């Protein structure tokens, strides 16, 4: 099987959809999962389950929005609409979603320190997306100039 851009794009879209399904499953099973986790980790008090649930459901919002934007971005790329204002907005929005998730994880790290690692990862991802957004914005400007050139 020869790998090409269409197959790569399809694989990425499948991964986005699988991530969305995983997010829904996490939200549905979170009460049971955190009860089990806290029971296995004897150092955590049982009432910390509520904190984990608040963190999970709060982070689920920017995660879902980011997955939606990523799906729209990939749909536009499939239509060969790459360097457009819409895609730049999607990248900007995804970076803000990552930053929001990072802030939620930062606050959550006060009751469970490993969340700080997720905070760092989310903020780093926000920075990467900002760089990609800036590249898209520059390419969008160059494309506009080229469209006006005869």
C-alpha positions as CSV (number, residue, x, y, z in Angstrom):
1,X,0.0,0.0,0.0
2,X,1.4,3.3,-1.1
3,X,1.2,6.1,1.5
4,X,0.0,9.5,0.1
5,X,-1.4,12.8,1.4
6,X,-5.0,11.6,1.1
7,X,-4.4,8.6,3.2
8,X,-2.5,10.6,5.7
9,X,-5.3,13.1,5.9
10,X,-7.9,10.3,6.3
11,X,-5.8,8.8,9.1
12,X,-5.6,12.1,10.9
13,X,-9.4,12.6,10.6
14,X,-10.0,9.1,12.0
15,X,-7.7,9.9,14.9
16,X,-9.6,13.1,15.6
17,X,-12.9,11.2,15.6
18,X,-11.5,8.4,17.8
19,X,-10.2,11.1,20.2
20,X,-13.7,12.6,20.3
21,X,-15.2,9.2,21.1
22,X,-12.6,8.7,23.8
23,X,-13.4,12.1,25.3
24,X,-17.1,11.2,25.5
25,X,-16.3,7.8,27.0
26,X,-14.0,9.5,29.6
27,X,-16.8,11.9,30.5
28,X,-19.4,9.2,30.8
29,X,-17.1,6.8,32.8
30,X,-15.3,9.4,34.9
31,X,-17.2,8.9,38.1
32,X,-16.4,5.2,38.1
33,X,-12.9,5.6,36.9
34,X,-12.0,8.1,39.6
35,X,-13.6,6.1,42.3
36,X,-11.5,3.1,41.3
37,X,-8.4,5.2,40.9
38,X,-8.7,6.8,44.4
39,X,-9.5,3.4,45.9
40,X,-6.2,2.0,44.4
41,X,-4.2,5.1,45.5
42,X,-4.6,4.9,49.2
43,X,-2.9,8.3,49.7
44,X,-5.8,10.2,48.2
45,X,-8.9,11.0,50.3
46,X,-12.2,9.7,48.9
47,X,-13.6,13.3,48.6
48,X,-10.9,14.1,46.1
49,X,-13.0,12.3,43.5
50,X,-15.1,15.4,43.2
51,X,-12.1,17.5,42.4
52,X,-11.0,15.1,39.7
53,X,-14.5,15.2,38.2
54,X,-14.6,19.0,38.2
55,X,-11.2,19.0,36.4
56,X,-12.3,16.4,33.9
57,X,-15.5,18.0,33.0
58,X,-14.0,21.5,32.9
59,X,-11.1,20.4,30.6
60,X,-13.6,18.5,28.4
61,X,-15.1,21.7,27.1
62,X,-11.9,23.2,25.5
63,X,-10.9,19.7,24.4
64,X,-14.1,19.2,22.6
65,X,-13.9,22.7,21.0
66,X,-10.3,22.0,19.9
67,X,-11.3,18.7,18.4
68,X,-14.2,20.4,16.5
69,X,-11.8,23.0,15.2
70,X,-9.3,20.4,14.2
71,X,-11.9,18.5,12.3
72,X,-13.0,21.7,10.5
73,X,-9.4,22.5,9.6
74,X,-8.8,19.0,8.2
75,X,-12.1,19.3,6.2
76,X,-10.9,22.5,4.7
77,X,-7.5,21.0,3.9
78,X,-9.3,18.1,2.2
79,X,-11.1,20.7,0.0
80,X,-7.6,22.2,-0.8
81,X,-8.5,25.3,1.1
82,X,-5.3,25.5,3.1
83,X,-4.0,29.1,3.7
84,X,-7.3,30.8,4.5
85,X,-8.4,33.2,7.2
86,X,-10.8,30.5,8.5
87,X,-8.0,28.0,9.0
88,X,-5.9,30.7,10.7
89,X,-8.8,31.3,13.1
90,X,-9.1,27.6,13.8
91,X,-5.4,27.3,14.7
92,X,-5.7,30.4,16.9
93,X,-8.8,28.9,18.6
94,X,-7.1,25.6,19.2
95,X,-4.1,27.4,20.8
96,X,-6.5,29.2,23.1
97,X,-8.2,25.9,24.0
98,X,-4.8,24.4,24.9
99,X,-4.0,27.4,27.0
100,X,-7.3,27.1,28.8
101,X,-6.7,23.4,29.5
102,X,-3.3,24.3,30.7
103,X,-4.7,26.8,33.2
104,X,-7.3,24.3,34.4
105,X,-4.5,21.8,35.0
106,X,-2.4,24.4,36.7
107,X,-5.1,25.1,39.2
108,X,-5.8,21.3,39.6
109,X,-2.1,20.7,40.3
110,X,-2.7,22.2,43.8
111,X,-4.7,19.1,44.8
112,X,-2.9,16.5,42.6
113,X,0.7,17.5,41.6
114,X,0.9,15.3,38.4
115,X,-1.6,17.6,36.8
116,X,1.3,20.1,36.5
117,X,2.9,17.9,33.8
118,X,-0.4,18.1,31.8
119,X,-0.3,21.8,32.4
120,X,3.2,22.1,30.9
121,X,2.2,19.8,28.0
122,X,-0.9,21.8,27.2
123,X,0.9,25.2,27.4
124,X,3.7,23.9,25.2
125,X,1.1,22.6,22.7
126,X,-0.5,26.1,22.7
127,X,2.9,27.6,21.9
128,X,3.4,25.2,19.0
129,X,-0.1,26.0,17.6
130,X,0.6,29.7,17.9
131,X,3.8,29.3,15.8
132,X,1.9,27.3,13.2
133,X,-0.9,29.9,13.2
134,X,1.7,32.6,12.6
135,X,3.1,30.6,9.7
136,X,-0.4,30.1,8.2
137,X,-1.1,33.9,8.6
138,X,2.1,34.7,6.7
139,X,1.3,32.2,4.0
140,X,-2.2,33.6,3.8
141,X,-0.8,37.1,3.1
142,X,1.6,35.8,0.5
143,X,-1.2,33.9,-1.2
144,X,-3.3,37.0,-1.3
145,X,-0.5,39.0,-2.8
146,X,0.1,36.2,-5.4
147,X,-3.7,36.1,-6.2
148,X,-3.5,39.9,-7.1
149,X,-0.4,39.5,-9.2
150,X,-0.9,39.0,-12.9
